[in-house]
Amino acid sequence: MNNIYTIFVAAVLAVLASSNVQAADVQILNVSNDPTRELFKEINPVFAKNWKAKTGDTVTINQSHAGSGKQARSVIEGLEADVVTLALAYDVDQLYQKRKLIPEKWQTLLPHNSSPYLSTMVFLVRKGNPLGVKDWDDLVKPGVSIVTPNPKTSGGARWNFLAAWGYALKHNNNDEAAAKVFVNKLFKNAAVLDTGARGSTTSFVEREIGDVLITWENEGHLVLREFGADKFEIVTPSLSILAEPPVAVVEDYARKHGTTEVATEYLTFLYSKEAQEIIGKNFYRPVDKDIAAKYAKQFKPLELINIAQFGGWEAAQKKFFADEGVFDEIYGPGK
Amino acid sequence: MNNLRRTALASVINLTLLGISDGYAADSVALEKRIHELEGRLEKMDQLEKRLERLDRLEALSAKYEPAPVALQVTTISPEVAKLKTKVNTLERKLEVQEEVNTAAFKKLPIFDGGENGFKITSSNKEHQLRIGSSIQTDYRNFLGDNPPAWIPGSPGWYGGVGPDSIFLRQARIILEGYVFNDIYFKLMPDFAQTSNTSNLIPDAFIDFAYEPKASLLVGKYKPSIGLERLQGDANTVFLERAFPTNLAPNRDMGLQLHGSFAKPGYKTEKSPGAIDSKNFFTYQVGITNGTGDSGNIAMNGALPNSSTQFANNKEFDGRIFAQPFQHSGYDWLEGFGVGLSGSFSNPDHLALSAQKTPLGQSQFVDYTSVNATTSGTITSNGNANRIYPQAFWYKGPFGLMGEYVASTQTLNANGTTSGTNKVNNISQTNTASHVQLSYVVTGEDNQFEGVKPIRNFDPAKGTWGALQLAARWSQLTLDNDSFKLLNPTKTASEATEFTIGANWFLNKYSLIRFDYENVWFTGGAGTSVTKGGVTSYNIADRPSEQVLSTRFQLAF
């Protein structure tokens, strides 16, 4: 009788295992941060064409864009992304920390710490730079109205914050108290804190709010291209931060969808010469040395600090952006 | 523009009142104060904006007659107006951002639903759900004629041991069911009207891994898929108590079941987690359980009523197929016809046997503890046992018909008292039972396996009275004659036949008042025994018929 029982259970499991169905056409979802819309709109069809030629399969890449932190939370809460392409490593890492959706060592799975493109944070001002903004200390002057997203929801805003903090430390002999006063003044001058970088662009460009927009370098160039260089200009500060937006396959979901292979290939493709060209054209800084050299002249030279100087993202998040961190201290309830 | 601002402001107020605020909002009083301030500022800015619009119109008018150079146009807007315009834009944007934040927060809240399908809490991503339900049944049973019937051996088998002509709680259940991660269903249903662990304190406690409708795996304590009327929900049966065939199948058992549902080709399979599916074109269930014998319940810890050890090595296997072959056929009058076959087999080892009782009166008419003069000890089920259950229903509009037949075979075992000691008597017993029930919803609602849903709820003030269903049932249980090689024929009837009529008054979807009148006739089961010269003979008589009138007040959701 025990044997019959064993056979019965085995039969049940076999039936369940054989009931998976494969889809004919492939669809993957790329959950990304705000300013990458145009970049992936250009990259996706090129990859789809390559994939079709290689495998004969038709791949459709769906895009979802919002503030990086917000997007990470959505994936953790069940948005079934096959890949994420977010603003910073901390947000991607949360997919492992909170739900083990990706491997712990996800950053080692692709070159350059899984960042196929780089960027930095610059200022966008109105044509003629009426306030004569040149560097970070111009932004904390009384009466200057700045626009930046909210570091609680936006990855770009966290890069902005750290760049300002780094500048303040450098000009105050690494005095953290002085840096705190500096960023306090900076955020006091914030007219509105949007939830994502694209929202801030809308506030500054379309709603004509603020004197200075602190934004991604590529976003600044995109504004010049879309709205006209006769209306805005980019101001590159003396110091900013090297933003390394990372990418990762959300292995749990990809496995569930049967898309692990195409999702991995999609992200690997971002390092190809073809994709790096598109990255350069969209004003991101390519990681491919040849392509980076080709597009170097479109970026003004500046001093770049990096996240390692803050002890990595985990430490930076805990110190500055976690509940009751520095940002809450200067901008939290009642501030 | 004004509308946009007002909508945004109203959203902030509404969401604030709902207790939703972003991470930086102060307490509600402070926020309210801020909203009042903002409203005041908006009023002022509305006025200024109107002035600005007037200025713009004047500017446009003058430009029509005398186009001005660009530089001149810019200077026509005073710095004060430009500043105010920026303020308005900023305020608007802040409200939009606030609304975005609040909307995002709102989307993350679980959804509480107290509507048509009971009380539900669903996670914001809809992946998890908990439904809270309940079933309360309060019955009054009244024996007509002798009270209590003098011929009932021992105490009547009433629920909870209460006497006849009593008011008692038939069910007091809390139903917790739902799903996690979309596909894993669960049900936990304690019944506080039951008096002990062995009397089915937790009728249902199962998990159904329903990833694929064609092959789902249910594990736990549930109704084995054998008898059709047994599978009908307790709140949805036509009569207060089920007919005789149900008593030859297990009530609740523990085990696992592979089950699947198929739609007619070209149609979508309706998801139907749990052990019962009356929606799809074709369904099957194959199960393996501990086995409890006829009309048996398994205890929460898996122990059987008599602590039998049979299932240390043996299990009961059951299977059922059921089809509604005319679904989507275009033959409207046959769409609700379903037919199926189920069965089981097992090999129990000295399993104690449950007495057979009348449905409504619960009077014991098959008593396995009363043996004849040539038998000693207790009769148990020991050896091959099997059941076969053809079954069918047919629903069309207000009309409903259901019937099933069962032949249940088991090996009875007891010690003998003749031809020396310890002689073992084994007999094969095949009991049969059948029932047919007819019901009609007088008020015109659809009659369904899942019960009746009134079109108009009971509301005397509005002149609506709910729904009324009338029903009649015939049912019979026949004991194998060989049973009397072991049983005392003056204590056990060889046949019981019942006829019941009932009326169900549905006040609304959840509330119901039932009235049943049941008459049961017996063959045998009474009389006297005479012993002469060491030989016992029986003067067998028919038990008097039993008439019971019963009422139930039910709330089930």
Interface residues (C-beta under 8 A of the other chain):
Chain A: M1 N2 I4 Y5 F8 V9 A11 V12 V15 L16 S19 K70 E77 G78 S145 K152 A191 V192 L193 D194 T195 G199 S203 R207 E208 I209 G210 Y331 G332 P333 G334
Chain B: G23 Y24 A25 A26 K85 T86 N89 T90 E92 R93 K94 V97 E100 V101 A104 K108 S124 N125 E127 F209 Y211 E212 K214 A215 L217 L256 L258 I288 N313 N314 K315 F317 N347
